[in-house]
Amino acid sequence: MEFLALLWRKYLVDILDILIVAYITYKLFMLLKGTRAIQVLRGLFILILATLVARALQFQTVSWILKGFWVAGVIAIVIVFQPELRSLLAQIGRGPVVRTFFSEKLVFVDEIVKALERLSKKGFGALIVLEQNTGLRDYIESGVTINGEVTAELLSSIFMSRAPIHDGAAIIQNERVTAAGCVLPLTHDPGVSKILGTRHRAAIGITEISDAWAIVVSEETGDISLARNRKLETKIDIEELHSELTKLYKGKLAEAREQFIQF
């Protein structure tokens, strides 16, 4: 036991420390990718290397100049890049760990319900699949990659368009619209009513092979149906659907909190 404790202190803690720093650095880079700030980071990296080289080679004048930059330059960067910093902090605030402990308002659920209500009133059919614990990668790959934030406008535009993707399913994964135009398996349950259309049969089919939830808007009647646990609930009230989705995702948040605390 003493040997294992010594090994942990000497090696594993250092490795864990490096991995944590590497992960944080990677996430920061991904958050800043595509912004002006990434160019500044590259410049800062070059200046850090220059500072280290100047000190190693004992370049007194260069070291003095770089020292002056580090005193005033950091403050200047904060002032110039206030928008990027605000955006970065906002993205961190929307991250999964922060949401797990602080978020109770499920904005994406509101957006889904808003889109369904809009599609129902205007007579457009829709099929939206909410991935749960069972991965749906095979079906995501059958569609067109979207990877966009869940908004009523995005979901409405997918199904109100006459593009080929409006006939397939939109799959929501980790609170993002991952793909649209996805092909789902149809149910072969002989007990399912023959009058159900392809969207409804596909909604039931995906719940037969996974724990996903599928929501259907009928193109003919505008009725909203919810498929889960191999069963289809037809003509579900929009308020009831909102309540069920909220209950589902708040339950997942509570479970995530409990697992994190236990860990």
C-alpha positions, 0 to 999 in steps of 0.5 A: 500500500505504501508503494502504491501511495508513493507511486501515486504521489510521484507519477500519477498525480503529475500525469493527471495534472498534465492531462487536466492542463492539456484538456483545459488548453484544448477546450480554450482553443476550440472556444476561440477557434475562428475568432480574432483572439486565436491570432493573438494567442499565436502571437503570444505563444511566439512572444513567450518563446522569444522571452524564454530564448532571450533569458536563456541567451542573456539578451539584456536589451531584448529581455527588458523590452519584452518585460515591458510588454508583459506589464502593459500588453496583457492589460491592452489585450483585455481591453481590445478583446473584450467582445471575445472574452465576453463570448468565451465566458458566455460559452463556458457558462453554457457548458455541460458542467456549469448547466449541471449545477446551476441551470434549471431553465431548459431553453432548448426545450422551449425552442423545440415546443415553439417549433412544434407549435408553429409547424402544427399551426401551419400544417407542416409535418415533422419528425424530431428525435431526442437521443438519450443514453443509446447512441444514434450514430448510424442514423445520424450518418444517414442524414445531413450534418447540421450541428447547430444550436436548437432554435425554433427557427432552425427546426422550422426551416428544416421542415418548412422547406421543400428540400429533401431533408424535410422528409427525414428526421431531425436528431437532437443530441446533447442539446444540439441539432446534430443532423436532419434528413435522417432515415429511421427504421420503421416499426414492424409491430403488427399491432400498430395501426395501419392508418399511421403514416411513415413518420409515425411508424419511424418514430415508433421504430426508433424507440424499439431499438433505443431509449430515444424519444420521437416527436411527430407532427402530422402533416394532414391533421397538425396533431402532435404525437410522442413515441417513447418506450415502444409506444405512441401517444397521439394527439398530445397537448402541447403543454403536456408535451412541454411538461414531459420534456422538462421532466425528462431533462430535469431528471437527467440533470439531477442524475448528473449532479448525483453522479458527479457528487458521488465521483 
